[in-house]
């Protein structure tokens, strides 16, 4: 059972990483916090959490360049949208 959960946790995310969740069915009569604590311990002992952290922090140079370029594109798009909104707001103030 736990190996199935771990394999599911290691799969690439379909959604953004912030939206991923790991669901656990807590048996009736057990404390959810204790179950989560035990599961975190198992994941830590298994090395799953360390593996995921290393993947995040050991990106290749070309991956870093690509990520930085995409972040810059997003900032530019946000700036363009912001200037359009500013222009529309200034235009509507002039008409009033």
TANORJO-V399959 format. One record per pair of residues at least 24 apart in sequence whose C-alpha atoms are under 10 Angstrom apart, sorted by the first residue. I is the first residue (numbers start at 1). J is the second residue. If there is no record, write none. Layout:
i = [I I]
j = [J J]
//
This chain:
i = [2 2 2 3 3 5 6 6 6 6 6 7 9 9 9 9 10 10 10 10]
j = [39 42 43 43 46 43 42 43 46 48 49 48 43 48 49 52 48 49 51 52]
//
